[in-house]
Amino acid sequence: MKKRYAGVLLPITALPSPYGVGTMGAQAKDFVEFLARAHQKVWQVLPLVPTGYGDSPYASSCAIAGSPYLIDIEALIAQGLLTKEEAEEHSCAAAGEEIGRVNYEALFYRRIPLLKLAFSRFDRQVPAFQAFLEEGVFADFAAFMAIKEAHGWRALSTWEEKYRVRDKEALNAFLAANEDEVLFWQFTQYEFFRQWGELKSYANARGIEVMGDMPLYVSEDSVEVWAHPELFLLNGDGTPTEVAGVPPDYFSEDGQLWGNPLYNWEKMRQDGYAWWTARLQKALSMYDIVRIDHFRGFDRFYAIPAGSKNARVGCWRDGPKEALFEGKKDWKIIAEDLGILDDGVYRLMRNTGYPRMKVLEFAFDGNPEQEFKPSNYDENCVVYTGTHDNATFIEFLEDLDEDTREIFYRDLVSECKKAGVRFAYRSEQVNDPETMQRARAATVRLAYVSCAKYVILPLQDLLGTGAESRMNTPGTLSDRNWSWRCPASAMSRTLAQKISRIAKRGNR
């Protein structure tokens, strides 16, 4: 039998910690131990990059940098760079709470000054740090962040022109005059990747692979657009000519207007897509497996005129298709292929051979040919109950009208019978919260016994939590997005043992 994997989706920010946001410290290692006890082999994290507009890790200032927010404060205390009292003084409003939400506004004003205090005591002559600087990987990031801070954290498009266009003389003068600020941002990356290396090694030593998440697009206000404008479709002033999104569909009558600048694929083709190859190699050196968000954009992408109010007006353009992935078919990549699909996308998926995604919230609609039904899978896929952009499974069921929920249950019963999973209900129980929980549990078991190569379930759906624990609602700006944190008590031995039994029954 081919190897089959089971894992859990939980962003590091959602881990419990005493400093207002999950970090790569002791609690992350506790979660690794929880996964090992639960017989899980994969930990999927959201992008670990610095968060951007709307606190989203999918709108980052840099596609390859690590978020300073994830640096473990206790590790800095252990190194003698901070005291416990200083850490507590700079803590966020959520500090000390077992469960709550990430307060990104508090983090913005408190965490960076705390890290600067640690850097003020850091020995810059440490050989490892000097070697890190010599590699030069984050030189552009450090310069970008220092200039951004000098501009009051304003977007790239509002900077003084000499800095925006990277005038060599002006840039060199700034770097010389602001050496400490630039080195600080280098320090954040040195410490981030030092801690990340320790955490990943800890997970790997316990038989757990880490799945990272890579957005297809980068932010307009990013290092990549600043350092490599020729790789994007921009006007002479550096603003996008067209932006990314998706057209109207069942879920949104206006479509989704993401606003990211589009790639100049013709320019990228001329050097064999070197920038993309380097980006993928960097990601695969950081993670064991990489999930690429909006994979269909490599086949055809939706272009919306810059300045549009919504995504109704746009057109499809050809992407690089299979050419970008020549020589990369054996790379451990998961292709997020959700949304509007066509023959070109299916052809791209076949030719690359990367596992596709299946979402069980979309599976039970009464259509026997529905591709998200487990009985219709081939093994080369990853099955989820839902993703970070979906409602939790319980919230999803609660939001269905009664007729649709009954169709869902009937379909689920049929699918469970095929797979040997127990689930039954009576008509009068359609609206019963207990029935919803039993349906969730049955769907979890169904995922595990499916033929899918990977089963990756959000922790919320293993816990059976509702709307209060949703990670993100696409197309909205809210302090509820990206901010959920799980309680330490959630990662109990009882739950781990329960998940372990389910995993073993599914031969995972």
Backbone hydrogen bonds, N-H to C=O, Kabsch-Sander energy under -0.5 kcal/mol:
donor,donor_aa,acceptor,acceptor_aa,energy
5,Y,453,K,-3.2
7,G,455,V,-2.7
8,V,42,V,-1.8
9,L,457,L,-1.9
10,L,8,V,-0.6
10,L,44,Q,-2.4
14,A,11,P,-1.3
15,L,12,I,-1.9
20,G,17,S,-0.6
22,G,13,T,-2.0
24,M,70,L,-2.2
28,A,25,G,-0.7
29,K,25,G,-1.5
30,D,26,A,-2.3
31,F,27,Q,-1.8
32,V,28,A,-1.8
33,E,29,K,-2.2
34,F,30,D,-2.1
35,L,31,F,-2.5
36,A,32,V,-2.4
37,R,33,E,-2.5
38,A,34,F,-1.9
39,H,36,A,-1.3
40,Q,35,L,-2.6
41,K,6,A,-3.5
42,V,6,A,-1.2
43,W,209,E,-2.6
44,Q,8,V,-2.5
44,Q,42,V,-0.5
45,V,43,W,-0.6
45,V,211,M,-2.5
52,G,56,S,-2.2
53,Y,59,A,-0.6
55,D,52,G,-2.2
56,S,53,Y,-1.0
59,A,56,S,-1.3
67,S,48,L,-3.0
70,L,67,S,-1.5
71,I,68,P,-1.4
76,L,72,D,-1.1
77,I,73,I,-2.0
78,A,74,E,-2.3
79,Q,75,A,-1.5
80,G,77,I,-1.6
81,L,76,L,-2.3
82,L,76,L,-0.9
87,A,83,T,-2.2
88,E,84,K,-2.4
89,E,85,E,-2.1
90,H,86,E,-1.8
91,S,88,E,-1.0
95,A,92,C,-2.0
97,E,94,A,-2.0
100,G,485,R,-0.5
102,V,483,S,-2.3
103,N,20,G,-0.5
104,Y,102,V,-1.0
107,L,103,N,-2.2
108,F,104,Y,-2.4
109,Y,105,E,-1.6
110,R,106,A,-1.7
111,R,107,L,-2.4
112,I,107,L,-0.7
114,L,110,R,-1.5
115,L,111,R,-2.4
116,K,112,I,-2.3
117,L,113,P,-1.9
118,A,114,L,-1.9
119,F,115,L,-2.3
120,S,116,K,-1.8
121,R,117,L,-0.5
121,R,118,A,-1.2
122,F,119,F,-1.3
124,R,122,F,-1.0
126,V,123,D,-1.6
129,F,126,V,-0.6
130,Q,126,V,-2.3
131,A,127,P,-2.6
132,F,128,A,-1.9
133,L,129,F,-2.3
134,E,130,Q,-2.1
135,E,131,A,-1.6
136,G,132,F,-0.9
136,G,133,L,-0.7
139,A,136,G,-1.1
142,A,138,F,-2.6
143,A,139,A,-2.2
144,F,140,D,-2.9
145,M,141,F,-2.6
146,A,142,A,-2.1
147,I,143,A,-2.5
148,K,144,F,-2.5
149,E,145,M,-2.5
150,A,146,A,-2.0
151,H,147,I,-1.2
152,G,149,E,-1.7
153,W,148,K,-2.6
154,R,148,K,-0.5
154,R,151,H,-1.1
158,T,155,A,-2.0
159,W,156,L,-1.7
163,Y,160,E,-1.1
164,R,160,E,-2.6
165,V,161,E,-2.8
166,R,163,Y,-0.8
167,D,162,K,-2.8
171,L,167,D,-2.9
172,N,168,K,-2.5
173,A,169,E,-2.0
174,F,170,A,-2.2
175,L,171,L,-2.5
176,A,172,N,-2.1
177,A,173,A,-2.0
178,N,174,F,-1.5
179,E,176,A,-0.7
182,V,178,N,-2.3
183,L,179,E,-2.7
184,F,180,D,-2.1
185,W,181,E,-1.6
186,Q,182,V,-1.6
187,F,183,L,-2.6
188,T,184,F,-1.9
189,Q,185,W,-1.1
190,Y,186,Q,-2.4
191,E,187,F,-2.8
192,F,188,T,-2.1
193,F,189,Q,-2.5
194,R,190,Y,-1.7
195,Q,191,E,-2.4
196,W,192,F,-3.0
197,G,193,F,-2.1
198,E,194,R,-1.5
199,L,195,Q,-2.4
200,K,196,W,-3.0
201,S,197,G,-2.1
202,Y,198,E,-2.1
203,A,199,L,-2.3
204,N,200,K,-3.0
205,A,201,S,-2.3
206,R,202,Y,-0.6
206,R,203,A,-1.1
207,G,204,N,-1.9
208,I,203,A,-2.3
209,E,41,K,-3.1
209,E,207,G,-0.5
211,M,43,W,-2.5
211,M,209,E,-0.5
212,G,210,V,-0.6
212,G,289,I,-3.0
214,M,291,R,-3.2
219,S,60,S,-0.7
222,S,220,E,-1.4
223,V,61,S,-2.9
226,W,222,S,-1.9
227,A,223,V,-3.2
228,H,224,E,-2.2
231,L,228,H,-1.9
232,F,229,P,-1.8
233,L,262,L,-2.6
234,L,232,F,-1.2
235,N,239,T,-3.8
238,G,235,N,-1.8
241,T,233,L,-1.9
242,E,233,L,-0.6
243,V,304,I,-3.0
244,A,260,N,-2.2
245,G,302,Y,-0.5
246,V,256,Q,-2.1
249,D,252,S,-2.2
252,S,249,D,-0.5
255,G,252,S,-0.9
256,Q,246,V,-2.6
258,W,244,A,-1.2
258,W,256,Q,-0.9
259,G,244,A,-1.9
262,L,242,E,-0.9
264,N,231,L,-2.8
265,W,263,Y,-1.4
268,M,264,N,-2.2
269,R,265,W,-2.3
270,Q,266,E,-1.1
270,Q,267,K,-0.5
271,D,267,K,-0.5
271,D,268,M,-0.9
272,G,269,R,-1.8
273,Y,268,M,-2.7
277,T,273,Y,-2.4
278,A,274,A,-2.5
279,R,275,W,-2.1
280,L,276,W,-2.7
281,Q,277,T,-2.5
282,K,278,A,-2.3
283,A,279,R,-2.2
284,L,280,L,-2.6
285,S,281,Q,-1.2
286,M,282,K,-1.0
286,M,283,A,-0.5
287,Y,283,A,-2.6
288,D,210,V,-2.2
289,I,210,V,-1.8
290,V,332,K,-2.3
291,R,212,G,-2.6
292,I,290,V,-0.6
292,I,334,I,-2.8
293,D,214,M,-2.9
293,D,291,R,-0.6
295,F,292,I,-0.6
295,F,336,E,-2.0
296,R,336,E,-0.7
297,G,294,H,-2.0
298,F,295,F,-2.2
299,D,296,R,-1.6
300,R,296,R,-1.8
301,F,317,R,-2.5
303,A,301,F,-0.6
303,A,315,C,-3.3
304,I,243,V,-2.6
304,I,302,Y,-0.5
306,A,241,T,-1.9
308,S,305,P,-1.8
311,A,254,D,-1.9
314,G,312,R,-0.7
315,C,303,A,-2.0
317,R,301,F,-2.8
319,G,299,D,-3.2
321,K,298,F,-3.2
323,A,320,P,-1.2
324,L,321,K,-1.0
325,F,322,E,-1.4
326,E,323,A,-1.2
328,K,325,F,-2.2
331,W,328,K,-1.7
333,I,331,W,-1.7
334,I,290,V,-2.8
335,A,355,P,-2.5
336,E,292,I,-2.1
336,E,334,I,-0.7
337,D,335,A,-1.0
341,L,339,G,-0.5
346,Y,342,D,-2.1
347,R,343,D,-2.4
348,L,344,G,-2.3
349,M,345,V,-2.5
350,R,346,Y,-2.3
351,N,347,R,-2.5
352,T,348,L,-2.2
353,G,349,M,-2.2
356,R,380,N,-1.5
358,K,382,V,-2.8
360,L,358,K,-0.5
360,L,384,Y,-3.1
361,E,385,T,-1.5
362,F,359,V,-1.5
363,A,360,L,-1.4
364,F,360,L,-0.6
365,D,363,A,-1.1
370,Q,367,N,-1.8
373,K,370,Q,-1.7
376,N,373,K,-2.3
377,Y,374,P,-1.6
381,C,379,E,-2.1
382,V,356,R,-3.0
383,V,454,Y,-2.5
384,Y,358,K,-3.0
390,N,387,T,-1.2
394,I,465,T,-0.7
396,F,392,T,-3.0
397,L,393,F,-2.2
398,E,394,I,-2.5
399,D,395,E,-1.9
400,L,396,F,-0.7
400,L,397,L,-0.9
405,R,401,D,-2.6
406,E,402,E,-2.0
407,I,403,D,-2.0
408,F,404,T,-2.4
409,Y,405,R,-2.5
410,R,406,E,-2.7
411,D,407,I,-2.5
412,L,408,F,-2.5
413,V,409,Y,-2.8
414,S,410,R,-2.1
415,E,411,D,-2.4
416,C,412,L,-2.7
417,K,413,V,-2.1
418,K,414,S,-1.6
419,A,415,E,-1.4
420,G,416,C,-1.0
420,G,417,K,-0.5
421,V,416,C,-2.7
429,Q,426,R,-2.6
430,V,427,S,-1.5
432,D,429,Q,-1.6
436,M,432,D,-1.7
437,Q,433,P,-1.9
438,R,434,E,-2.2
439,A,435,T,-2.6
440,R,436,M,-2.3
441,A,437,Q,-2.4
442,A,438,R,-2.4
443,T,439,A,-2.3
444,V,440,R,-2.3
445,R,441,A,-2.1
446,L,442,A,-2.4
447,A,443,T,-2.2
448,Y,444,V,-1.8
449,V,445,R,-1.8
450,S,446,L,-0.8
450,S,447,A,-0.6
453,K,379,E,-2.1
453,K,381,C,-0.7
454,Y,381,C,-1.9
455,V,5,Y,-1.6
456,I,383,V,-2.2
457,L,7,G,-2.0
459,L,9,L,-2.0
461,D,458,P,-1.1
462,L,458,P,-1.1
462,L,459,L,-0.6
463,L,459,L,-2.1
464,G,460,Q,-1.7
465,T,460,Q,-2.1
469,S,466,G,-2.0
470,R,467,A,-1.6
472,N,388,H,-0.8
476,T,473,T,-1.2
478,S,476,T,-0.5
481,N,478,S,-1.3
482,W,471,M,-4.2
483,S,480,R,-0.8
485,R,100,G,-1.4
486,C,14,A,-2.9
490,A,487,P,-1.5
491,M,488,A,-1.1
492,S,490,A,-1.6
496,A,492,S,-2.2
497,Q,493,R,-2.6
498,K,494,T,-2.0
499,I,495,L,-2.6
500,S,496,A,-2.5
501,R,497,Q,-2.1
502,I,498,K,-1.8
503,A,499,I,-2.8
504,K,500,S,-2.5
505,R,501,R,-2.1
506,G,502,I,-1.4
507,N,504,K,-1.7
508,R,503,A,-2.3
